[in-house]
Amino acid sequence: MSRQDLLKQRAQQVFPRGIYGHLSTRSMPENYPQFFTSAKGVRMTDVDGKVYIDYMCAFGLNLFGYGDEEINDAFVKQMLKTDTLTGVSEVMVELAERFTGIVTHADWAIFVKNGTDATTLGAMIARAHTKRDKIIIAEGAYHGAAAWCSASPGTTAGERAGRISCTYNDVDSLERAVAEAGNDLAAIFATPFKHDVLIDQAEPDAAYARRARELCDKTGALLVVDDVRAGFKLARDCSWATVGVEPDLSAWGKCIANGHPISALLGSDKARAAAAKIFVTGSFWYAGAPMAAGLATLDLVNNTDYLEKIEGLGERLRVGLHQRAAAQGFSLRQTGPTTMPLFLFDEDPDMRMGFCWSSEMLKRGVYVHPWHNMFLCAAMTEQDIDDALAAAEGAFGALKAQRASLEPVPKLQAIFG
Ligand SMILES: Cc1ncc(COP(=O)(O)O)c(C=O)c1O
């Protein structure tokens, strides 16, 4: 038995559902590895020694490459001085100054651990600011694994009662949701673009973003952009800067310290009094080492051409994949920004083609995701893209050979349930 299979078997005993949450490979093609030993740059090595170019980048945590030396040095230096102690390190002030210096709408920061902490704080502050309950969230948008924004078993209807749905990019539906909230609207939440799982991604419609801003201004509600996933992958600012809209609050996480555990809620002065009022804290929120890693990451965001680089690489991948798919008679829909692409096949309602192609990519040393957006990172090179394209050519060929006999994929397990 491979080390991978052995660990999967052991995991069944000691973790609910084997492995839980978004890192579980239960809803991936059979051959996807679950356990890894190391990673450097864009390559990760599984427990059986197989190496993959990783187009998931730890679900967007890895922006400058696994094990980036500058960032890790900063982390280790701070760790050797101190990490968490009875007070806080001065690096916390420096990080807040640097972050609010980069993100235009932001005047203050609160550092937390996970993206869910940041979005949950956003909801609390909006409710404290407005003394109202209702929060508008687009259908299918993910804002974290907390009762106020999840539908998981174990949450109650009461916990969801403050939530009103709208359709992303649909101004009429947003206006209907605001009308439904009446005079009880606390916030409109928005992801920077539609990056829901299993479906085509959609760029934000500037008219929708502007209308969200206007409706918040009109009603006194707060506009919250959830940049946890897309932050710094579209702009060196809050992502809705790309459509000319400034929120009152923005939630950040994942890549802001290149994978070290820290997330943040940033806010404008308008929301400062409410943010000062609420009681929130966490034992590990004040750890200095991830903050030092955050500072080093923000320096790279500010001082390198990482964004232009990943946009260019993403474009090279998109064009190359399009050509290779078309050459073998496939229509591959590539949606989302080039830095965070999602690939779905036409005429593949149950994803059997997507599963087969992804599995064939994996066999050729490229880790792609069949139904979640992927991520490019600044450690990638044109050669990595060309390697993926060469793998794709083989994978399209293998898919063509198997197409007629593909079995339906087992019903996708709800990963967030
Ligand atoms: C848009 C968005 N918001 C919030 C979260 C929650 O972040 P975390 O998993 O760090 O709690 C995620 C995580 O994937 C996300 O993509």
The ligand as an ORCA input file, in Angstrom:
! r2SCAN-3c Opt
* xyz 0 1
  C     -14.096     34.808     -0.077
  C     -13.772     34.104      1.187
  N     -14.169     34.618      2.350
  C     -13.882     34.038      3.525
  C     -13.188     32.862      3.570
  C     -12.905     32.212      4.880
  O     -11.537     32.237      5.146
  P     -10.897     31.176      6.160
  O     -11.014     29.837      5.517
  O      -9.493     31.647      6.338
  O     -11.691     31.273      7.414
  C     -12.744     32.277      2.378
  C     -12.009     31.016      2.380
  O     -11.837     30.356      1.409
  C     -13.055     32.906      1.150
  O     -12.667     32.376     -0.011
*
